[in-house]
Amino acid sequence: MNMSNRTISFFCCLLLLIFVFGVAQGQVVRNPKLSAADLDSAQEATRGAGGAEAQLVYATRIDAIAKGSFDSLVVIYSKGKEPAKEYYAVVLREGKQFPVVGSKRGTAFPPGDRFLRIGLRHEAGAAPILRLMSATKETGQSEERQRNLDFQFNGTEFAMTGESITSLAK
């Protein structure tokens, strides 16, 4: 292989790495199973709902409304800077957006919380429970704890069905 072929190969590999790195960095919390189309939809929803300063934190496709359908894209995005960063959640399904609100301010979490992850628990004969988990520091506590906010689709919205605080898994 002469020098020009090596150079061309190097630049091709470099461009491929830049492309892969750019796609992988679309979310703060990386989800390697997310398709490119879902990532685009999540970024579009983030910009549309949160404006230019909003940042996509996490997105995933799950069956949040009917078990086995996987027709719901959950999007978590943030606005602002630490320590006043606010997190928002929305579920995209069939061209509709369903906000997931866990605080009186209209955010997914109360002020000061930091996104950790989401979970899903299927209920027999009912819509699944969508759990949003955040790290929180309660007043007077020195350690962070995990806040769990549970939501269930009631036909028109994701209504909060419960809240709990546990020790943060290490």
C-alpha positions as CSV (number, residue, x, y, z in Angstrom):
1,M,0.0,0.0,0.0
2,N,1.5,3.3,-0.9
3,M,1.3,6.5,1.1
4,S,-1.7,8.0,-0.6
5,N,-3.8,4.8,-0.1
6,R,-2.9,4.9,3.6
7,T,-3.8,8.5,3.9
8,I,-7.1,7.9,2.2
9,S,-7.8,4.9,4.5
10,F,-6.9,7.0,7.5
11,F,-9.2,9.8,6.6
12,C,-12.0,7.3,5.8
13,C,-11.6,5.7,9.2
14,L,-11.4,9.1,10.8
15,L,-14.7,10.2,9.2
16,L,-16.4,7.0,10.2
17,L,-15.3,7.5,13.8
18,I,-16.5,11.1,13.8
19,F,-19.9,10.0,12.4
20,V,-20.2,7.2,15.0
21,F,-19.1,9.5,17.8
22,G,-21.5,12.2,16.7
23,V,-24.5,9.8,16.7
24,A,-23.5,8.3,20.0
25,Q,-23.2,11.7,21.6
26,G,-26.8,12.6,20.8
27,Q,-27.8,11.8,24.4
28,V,-26.2,12.6,27.7
29,V,-27.0,9.1,28.9
30,R,-26.2,6.8,26.0
31,N,-28.6,4.2,24.7
32,P,-26.9,2.0,22.1
33,K,-30.1,0.2,21.2
34,L,-31.9,3.4,20.1
35,S,-32.3,3.5,16.3
36,A,-31.2,6.5,14.3
37,A,-34.8,7.3,13.4
38,D,-35.8,7.3,17.1
39,L,-32.8,9.4,18.0
40,D,-33.8,12.0,15.3
41,S,-37.4,12.0,16.7
42,A,-36.1,12.4,20.2
43,Q,-33.9,15.3,19.2
44,E,-36.7,17.0,17.3
45,A,-39.1,16.6,20.3
46,T,-36.4,18.0,22.6
47,R,-35.9,21.1,20.4
48,G,-39.7,21.5,19.8
49,A,-40.7,21.3,23.5
50,G,-37.6,22.7,25.1
51,G,-36.3,25.2,22.7
52,A,-32.7,25.8,21.5
53,E,-31.1,25.5,24.9
54,A,-32.7,22.1,25.7
55,Q,-30.4,19.1,25.8
56,L,-31.5,15.5,25.1
57,V,-30.6,13.4,28.1
58,Y,-32.1,10.0,27.3
59,A,-34.5,8.3,24.9
60,T,-35.7,4.8,24.6
61,R,-38.5,2.9,22.8
62,I,-40.7,0.8,25.2
63,D,-44.2,-0.6,25.5
64,A,-45.4,2.1,28.0
65,I,-49.1,1.8,27.0
66,A,-49.7,-1.7,25.9
67,K,-47.5,-4.7,26.7
68,G,-45.6,-5.9,23.6
69,S,-46.4,-3.0,21.3
70,F,-43.2,-1.0,21.7
71,D,-44.9,2.0,20.1
72,S,-43.9,4.6,22.7
73,L,-40.7,6.7,22.6
74,V,-39.8,8.1,26.0
75,V,-37.7,11.3,25.8
76,I,-36.0,12.9,28.8
77,Y,-34.4,16.3,28.2
78,S,-33.0,19.1,30.4
79,K,-32.9,22.8,30.4
80,G,-30.6,25.1,32.3
81,K,-27.3,24.7,34.0
82,E,-26.3,22.9,37.2
83,P,-27.4,23.2,40.0
84,A,-30.7,24.7,38.7
85,K,-31.0,22.2,35.8
86,E,-34.6,21.1,35.2
87,Y,-35.6,17.7,33.6
88,Y,-38.6,17.1,31.5
89,A,-40.1,13.9,30.1
90,V,-42.5,13.3,27.2
91,V,-43.8,10.1,25.6
92,L,-44.2,10.1,21.9
93,R,-46.8,7.8,20.4
94,E,-48.7,7.8,17.1
95,G,-47.8,11.5,16.4
96,K,-49.0,12.6,19.9
97,Q,-46.9,13.9,22.8
98,F,-47.8,13.0,26.3
99,P,-46.0,15.0,29.0
100,V,-44.9,13.1,32.1
101,V,-45.1,15.6,35.0
102,G,-43.9,14.7,38.5
103,S,-43.7,18.2,40.0
104,K,-46.0,21.2,40.5
105,R,-43.6,23.2,38.3
106,G,-44.4,21.0,35.3
107,T,-41.1,19.3,35.2
108,A,-40.5,15.5,35.4
109,F,-38.7,15.8,38.8
110,P,-38.9,18.3,41.7
111,P,-36.2,21.1,41.6
112,G,-32.7,19.9,42.4
113,D,-33.2,16.3,41.3
114,R,-30.9,14.7,38.7
115,F,-32.1,12.0,36.2
116,L,-30.8,8.5,36.8
117,R,-32.8,6.0,34.6
118,I,-36.3,4.8,33.8
119,G,-38.0,1.5,34.4
120,L,-41.2,-0.3,33.3
121,R,-43.3,-2.8,35.2
122,H,-46.2,-4.6,33.5
123,E,-49.5,-4.9,35.3
124,A,-52.0,-7.7,34.6
125,G,-55.0,-6.2,33.0
126,A,-53.8,-2.6,33.2
127,A,-51.4,-0.3,31.4
128,P,-47.7,-0.7,32.5
129,I,-46.2,1.4,35.2
130,L,-43.5,3.8,33.9
131,R,-41.0,4.7,36.6
132,L,-38.7,7.7,36.4
133,M,-35.8,7.6,38.8
134,S,-33.8,10.6,40.0
135,A,-31.0,11.3,42.5
136,T,-32.1,13.8,45.2
137,K,-30.7,15.4,48.2
138,E,-33.4,16.0,50.8
139,T,-33.0,18.9,53.2
140,G,-30.8,17.9,56.1
141,Q,-29.5,14.8,54.3
142,S,-25.8,14.5,53.5
143,E,-26.2,11.7,51.0
144,E,-28.1,11.5,47.7
145,R,-31.1,9.2,47.6
146,Q,-33.2,7.8,44.8
147,R,-36.6,9.3,44.1
148,N,-39.0,6.9,42.2
149,L,-42.0,8.5,40.4
150,D,-44.5,6.1,39.0
151,F,-46.9,6.9,36.1
152,Q,-49.6,5.0,34.4
153,F,-51.4,5.8,31.1
154,N,-55.1,6.3,31.9
155,G,-56.3,6.7,28.3
156,T,-55.5,10.4,28.0
157,E,-52.4,11.1,30.0
158,F,-49.6,9.6,32.1
159,A,-50.9,10.2,35.6
160,M,-48.7,9.9,38.6
161,T,-49.7,6.9,40.7
162,G,-47.0,6.9,43.3
163,E,-43.7,8.3,44.7
164,S,-41.1,6.8,46.9
165,I,-37.5,7.5,48.1
166,T,-35.0,4.8,48.7
167,S,-31.3,4.5,49.3
168,L,-29.2,5.1,46.1
169,A,-27.8,1.9,44.7
170,K,-24.0,2.0,44.7
